[in-house]
Amino acid sequence: MWLVGSVAAALGCLFWETLLPESNGESSSKENKQKARVLFMRVIRFYRPDYLFLISASVFLALAVLCEMFIPLYTGKLIDILQTEYSSDEFLSAIILMTFFSFGSSFSAGCRGGLFMCAIGSFICRVKHRLFSCLLKQEISFFETTKTGDITCRLSTDTNLMARAVALNVNVLLRTLIKTLGMLYLMFSLSWKLTVLMLLETPLTGLLQKIYDTHYQSLSKKVQDSIARANDAAGEAVSGIRTVKSFNAKQSEKSRYDERLMDTHNIKAQRGTVRAVYLLVRRLTELGVKVAMLYYGRLFVTYGQMTMGNLVSFILYQTNLAQNIRTLIYIFGDMLNSVGAAGKVFEYMDRKPEVSTDGTLEPEELKGHVSFQNITFSYPTRPDRSVLKDFSLELKPGKMTALVGISGGGKSTCVSLLQRFYQPQHGHVLLDGQPLQNYQHKYLHSKIVAVGQEPVLFSGTIRDNIAYGLPDCSIKRVEEAACKANAHEFICQLPQGYDTDVGERGSLLGSSQKQRIAIARALIRQPQVILLDEITSFLDPKSPTSSGQLPQSDLTGDCTQTEDH
C-alpha cells in the first residue's frame, strides 16, 4: 500500500536529477542532488502514519483527472453536432456525459483536497511535536548561541514548507503528470501535426523556468533570512520592553526594526522584478506559439484535415497543456524550497546535546552532599575566558553555604554547573560521591532546584506556576508550599486567589511576589539541594524569607542550601 508514496518519491527524485541547477556556480551538483533526494525520502517516511489518507487522495486524484480530460473532447463534439443537422439523441447524450464528467471531476477533486489537507495537518503536528521535543533536550549554550527568531521560524514556517514537499507538491505533481500524458494522447488523436508544433514550446519554457528558479530560489532564501532577522529584532524589543522604556530607546529600536524591514522589502522587490521579467518573456513565447497554432489550424480545417469541433477541443487542450507543463517545471522549484526548509528542521532534530542526559542512577536515599573538584570552566560563547579555574568547594548536607564575591566572579556559574546546564572542561561536580552525569536527568532535577535572581513565571494561574512540572499535584500541597514561602497571605488577597493569572512572564505580579511563588515552586518538590541565586535583593526585608530563616525552618531532612551574593 506504500507503493503510491514510493512512486511519488521516485517522481520527485527524477525531477531533481534532471532539473536541479548548480547553485552559486558550485561543481558539487551531484552532492546537492543526493542530499535533496535523502531529505525528500526522510520527509516521505514522516508521512507513513498518514498513508491511508495519501492513498485515498491519490485514487480520487486519478478519478478527477480522468473526468476532467474528457470535458474539452465533448465540447468539440457538441460544436460539430450543432454545425450539422444533428440528432437530438446525440446532442442529449453529449450533454449528459459532459454533466457526468463535470460532477465527477468536482466531487473527486473535493475529496482529494480534503484528504490531502488531513494528511498535512497530521504531519505538521507530528513534526512540530518532534522538533519541539528535540529543542527542549538541547543544552543551555545552544539557546545562547542560536537566535530566538531562527528557532521560532523553524517551528512555524519551515515545518509548513516541509509538509508541502509531499502532500501538496506530490499531489500537484501526480495530477499534472497524469493530465499531461492524457491530453497529449488525445491531442495526437485529434492532430499529430499540431501536437508536434505545440511541443516546441516545452524546451523553451523549460529553459526559461530553469533560469528563473535559480535566481528566485536564491532570493527566497535571502527573504527568509531577512524575515528571521526582523523577527529577532522585534522579539528582543518586546521581551525587554521595560529596559527599552527605561532608557528611552523606543526610537532606536524602531529604527533598528525599520532598517531590517527595509532590507526585507528590498530583497522582495528584487524577487518581484525577476518574476515580472520571467512572466513577460514566457507570455511572449506562448503568444508566438499560439499564433502559429491558429494559423496552421485554420489551414487544416480549410483542407478538411480536421473539423471545427476538433480544432476547438485541441485549443482547449493546448491551453491546459501549456499550464500543466509550466506547473510541472514550477513544482520542481517549490520542492527545492520545501526540501531546503526540511534540511533546516532535520538539522535541529539530528543535533546531539553537548551535555549528555543518559544517566541512569536513581538512589532511593540522597543526602545532598555536593563537591566541586578542581573545576575549570569557560562559557561556550567565551571559550578564551575561564570563569572558574581549578575551583574546589564542598557543600555539606543540612548546612547553608553562601558564596560571596564580585560580580562575574563565578557564583551563578556554580549554580548553573550544579544544575548541569553546562559541562566543565576539567574536573567533576559530585553529588553524594557520584558525578552529576551519572544521575537520571529527571531524578536529578527533582532533587536539585533553583530560585533565580529573576525567576521566570509562565502565563497561567498561580497554582499552575507553583505546581509547574507536577501535573497531579493537589491544591493542598500547593497551599502548603505557598505558606512555607510566605506567599499564601498575599495570594489569598488577590481577587481569584490561586486561580489568578500571572500574565506573560509574571508581568501582573510584583518582583517580590514572583520570588515568593518561585520559592514555593521549589519547596513543593521537597528537594535535597536548593540553590538561591541573589533572591534577597527582591524580597521584603521584613519577611522571614529574606533573611535565610525560610530554608532553615521549612526544609526537612538533610537539605543542602547555597545562596549567592
Buried (B, 14 or more C-beta within 10 A) or exposed (E): EEEBBEEBBEEBBEBBEEBBBEBEEEEEEEEBBBBBBEBBEBBBEBBEEBBEBBBBBBBBBBBBBBBBBBBBBBBBBBBBBEEEEEEEEBBEBBEEBBEEBBEBBEBBBEBBBBBBBBBBBBBBEBBBEBBBEBBEEBBBBBEEEBBBBBBBBBBEBBBBBBBBBBBBBBBBBBBBBBBBEBBBEBBEEBBEBBBEBBBEBBEBBBEBBBBBBBBBBBBBBBBBBBBBBBBBBBBBBEEBEEEBEEEEBEEEBEEBBEEBBEBBEEBBEBBEEBBEEBEEBBEEBBEEBBEBBEEBBEEBBEEEBBBBBBBBBBBBBBEBBBBBBBBBBBBBBBBBBBBBBBBBBBEBBEBEBEBEBEBEBEEEEBBBBBBBBEBBBBBBEEEEEBBBBEBEBEBBBBBBBEBEEEEEBBBBBBBBBBBBBBBBEBBBBBBBEBEBBEBBBEBBBBBBBBBBBBBEBEBBBBBBBBBBEBEEBEEEBBBBBBBBBBBBEBBEEBEEBBBBBBEEBBEBBEEBBBBBBBBBBBBBBBBBBBBBBBBBEBBBEEBBBBEBEBBBEBBEEBBBBBBBE
